[in-house]
């Protein structure tokens, strides 16, 4: 199968440039031409572009929005700026968006194709590194989630023990009645009906717990995204129940009855919530309280975890999301890093803020109600 040619976008209004440069650009890939940034923005909403070539003077016309949209559509896209000979300075903001090359008039158009090819090579190398980084982060989150399973086995065993006991008891009752040689009376029939009903209910409870565990242990992306945030939060609470009980900490759940629907990867987001709850429980003294509640705005939904711990110092805030940084004796230093990465993959954000009064910390995991797409490895 023939490889798809890269898409190149030229944003320029100079007739002389428009007459010459597109011809040389076509040697490298498929060319789109726009004479202002507004037309270019509309094009980028429909097309994914690998290389953007834009006149320096046009960057002032909403160029920042254009570059942000380009990065959103193709994070590793390359940018070349065309400058007049007497105005070759490019603004700091534009340079911060990752300008790969600058072409100053008079242009040596014969050298343009190899320069574009070089930019495409850089883009492919950046994509390769991004894929490797994504795979490493995915494995890190998966290993952290599997390790967490070991700490919740006791809780799940306790939760399953009660309904399993009901199943055994009712099965014994049903067996005694069925094996009896006496005719089945109306009283026995009613007993069978109740025993069967209770057995099905208990089996459903067990199945629900096991389904949550299996889903939590899967790799990201296998099941696609879901919208039932209440179920995801319930799953998260299940995983921290034993830890809270062992430390004598109360977990106060508020305002979950009318939890709004919001697109999210249930397993990954549950992992972020579990990490936030675990940190809050560990920071709270015995008989203290950790709160979990949901806030909603017109465009976002925030899951908030508040504790009664000491909060964060200025030094801790600075190192909060550094890999392997931890204030716990047995901590891995991955919890907050994973929270930040999960929220980034959801096009959301994580916020840590000390509560008023100088005691306690609030962690806000903010999800957008509408996402442009599910993140991919590239």
N, C-alpha and C positions, 0 to 999 in steps of 0.2 A: 504494500500500500504506500502510495506516495505521501511523504510528510507534508503537513500543511505549512504553507509559507508564513513567516512571521508578519504581523500587521504593524505598519509604521504610520504614524500620524504627524503630519506637518501642519503647524499652526503659524501662518504667515500671510501678510497682506501685500507685501512688496511684489509687484508684477514681474520684475526681473528675476527675483528668487523663485517665484512660482513657475516661471518659464523654464528654468534650468534644473533646479534641485530634484523635483519629483522624478525626472528621467533617470537620474543616477540612483535614486532611492529604490526604484523598481527593479534594479539588478539584485537587490537584497531581499525584498519582500513585497507584500501587497500594500499599496499606498493609499491613505486617506488624506484629504486636504481640507482644512478649515481656515477661513480668513479672520476669525476672531475666537476668543476663548469661550464665548457663550455657545457658539456652534460646536466647538470641541467638547464642551461639557455634555451637550445633548448626545453627541456621537458616542462618548465614553459610557453613557448610560445603557447603550445598546451593544457596543463592541468592546472586546478585550484587546488592548494594544500593548505590544511588547516594547516599542521604542517611540518616544515622543520627541519631536524636534520643534522647538518653539522660539519665536523671535523674542529677544530680551524685552523690548518695549511693550510687548503684549502681555508680559507677566503681570504688569500692574493692573490689567483688566481682569480681575478675579482669577489671577493665575494660581493663587494659593488653593482655592477651591478645586481648580482643575487638577493640580498635583495630588491633592488629597484623594480625589475620586480615582485618579490613575492608580495610586497605591492601593486603594481599596479593591479595585477590580483586578489588579495584577501587582502584588506587593514587590516583586523583583523587577518591575519594568524600569527601563533605562531612559534617561532624559539628556538631550543635547540642547544647548541654548545658542541661538544665532545672535551675535552681537555686532553692532556697528563698530568701525575701527576706533572711533573717538569715545565710544561708550561701552567698553568691554567689562565694566564692573557689574557683577551680579549680586543682588541683595542677599544678606545673610540668611534670611528666612528661606529663600529659594535654595541656597546652597545646603541648608540643613535638611531639605527634602531629598537630597541625594542626587545632585547633578553629576552625571557621568562624564560629560565632555562639553567643551565650549568651542564654537567655531566663529572666528572673527573675519569680517570682510577685509579685503577681497577673498572670497572662498576659493580654495583649491578643490573643485568639485570632483576631480579625478581621484582624490584621496578619500572622498566621502564613503564609498562602499566598504573599503576595508575597515574604516573606523566604525561603521555601523555593525559589521560582522564581529568586530572586537567587543562591542557593547553587548551584542547578543550572546557571545561566549561568556561574558561576565554575568549576564542574567542567568544563564543556564547553571553556572557554578553556584550562584547565590541560591537558586532553586534546589540544587543538590544539597547544599549545606542546610537549607531550611527543612528539607525532608528528613535528613539525618537528625537534626535537632528535634523535630517533631516526634520522630520514632523514639528517641531517647527519653523525651518527656513523657510520651505515652507509656513506655515501659516503666518509668519511675512511678507514675501514678498507679499503674496496675500493681506493681510490687508493693506499694504502700497500702493499696486497698486489700490485697491478699493478706498482708501482715496483720491488718486490722481485723480480718476474719477470725484470727486466733483469739483475739480479746473478746469477741462476742459469742463464741461457741457456748459458754456457760449460760449466757442470757437466753439464747435460742433454745438450749436444752431445757431450761426452766420453763420457757413459754410453751414448748411442745409437750412437756411432761404431763401437764394437766389435761389437755384434750386427748392425749394418747391414753391416759388412764381411763377416760370416759369411754374411748373406743374399746379397750379391753373389757371393761365392766359390762358394757352393753352387749358386746359379742358373747360374753359368758351367759348373760341372761337369755339372749336369743337362742344360743346353743342348748341351754337347759330346756327351754320350752319346746324347741323343734325335736329334740331327742326324746322328750317324754312321750310315753305311749298313750297318755290321756288325750281326749279330744281337746282342741283349742277353743277355750271359752271366749266370750266377749271381753272378759277382763284381760285374758292373755293376749288377745288380739290388740287391745288398746296398749298393753305393755310393749308388744312388738312394734307397734306403730311409733310410740314415743322413743323407744330404744333406737330404732332405725333413724328417726329424725335427728336425735342427739348425735348419733354416730356420724351421719353425713355432715352435720354442722362442725363437729370436732375435726373431721378429716379435712374440711374446707379451711379451717384455721391453720392446720399443719401445712397444707399445701400452699397457703398464702405466705407463711413464714419462709418455707423452703424456696418459693419462687423469688422472694425478695433477696434472699442470700445468693441464689444463683445469678440473678440479674446484676447484683452488686459486684460479683467476682468476674464478670465478663469484661473483655477489652472494650474500650470506648468505640462507639460508632457501629457496633454489631446490630443493635436493635433500632437505630434511628432515634430521632428526637421525639419527645412526648410533650403533653401539655398539662397533665395532672400534677400540679405542684404539691397539692395536699398529700397525695400518695407518696411522693418523693420525700417530703418532710417527715411523714410517718415512718418511712423506712429508715431515715437518718436517726430518728429518736430511738428506734428499736436498737440500733447499734451502740448507743451510748448509755443505755439504761443500766447495764451492769456496772459500768465505771462510775456513774453518778451515785448508785446505791452503795458501792464499796467506799466511796469518799464521803458519804453522808451529805451529798449536795442535792437540793431540790431543783428539778427542771420544770419551770413554770411555762406552759405553752398557752399563748394568747392569740386570739383572733385568727384561728385556722379554719373556723367553720365555713367562712365564705372566701376561702383562698382563691384568688383569680387564676385563670388558666394562662400559662406563658410557655412558649417553646423552650425546651431544654433537654440536654442529654441526662436522663434520670440517674444513671450510674455515676457519671462524672460529677454532676451537681450535688448528689447525695454525699459523695466523698468530700467535697468542699465544705458542706454543712457539717458533716461529722468532724472534720478537722477543726472547724470553728467552735463547735460545741465541746469537743475534747479539750481544747486549750482553755475554754471558759471554765469548765469543770475543774481542771487542774489548778486554775488560778484562784478559785473560790474556796474559802475555808469551810470546815464542817458546819452543817446547819445553814450554810449560805444558800443563795438562790441564783440560778441561771435562767434568764428569760429568752424565749424564742417567740418571735411574732413577725407578721408580714405587714409591710406598708405598700401602698399603691398610689401611683400618680397616673396622669393621663397617658404617659408613654413608657413607664417603667414599673417594675415590681421589685421590692427590696425585701430580702429575708434578713432579719436583724437578730443577732445574738448578743445579749448583754450579760456581763458577769459582775461580781462584787469583789474582784481582785484588786491589786494595787495599781492597775493601769500600766501605761508604757512611759518609760523615761525618754528623754530626747535622744539618748544614745540608742536605746532599743528601737525607737521608731526609725532611725536612720538605717539600722541593720536588719529590719524586720523581715524583708523578703530576700535576704542573702541566703544562698544555698548553704545548708548545714549550720546556720546560726541558730542557737537555741539557748534558752535560759533554764531549761529543765535538765536534771542530772541524767535522765534516761531518754531525753528527746533526740530525734533524728535531725531536726533542723530543716525538714522538708514540708511541714504542714502548711506554713504560710506561703511558701513557694508554689505548692500545688494549688492552693486556693487562688492565687493570682493567675496561674496559668489556665485553670479551669474557667475563670471569669473572662479571661482574654479570649478563649476559644468560644465563648458565648456572646462575644461582642459587648460584654458588660464590664463591670469593674468591682473591685473589692476595696472597702474603706475601713480603716481602723481609727477610732477616735475615743479619747478619754472622756468619761462621763463628767458632768458638772459636779463639783464638790471634791474633785481630786481622787475619787475612789471608784474603780470600775472601768470597764472597757466595752465599747460597742463595736461590733463587727457588722458591716452592712454588705451583703452580697447582692448587687444590683443587676437585674436582668432586663433587657429591653423587651417590650411586648411584641415587637416586630423585628426580625433579623433578616438581613438581605440574603443570606445563604448560610448553609451549614459549613463550618470551616473544613478545609481539606489539608492534606499534608503539605501541599505546595504554598 
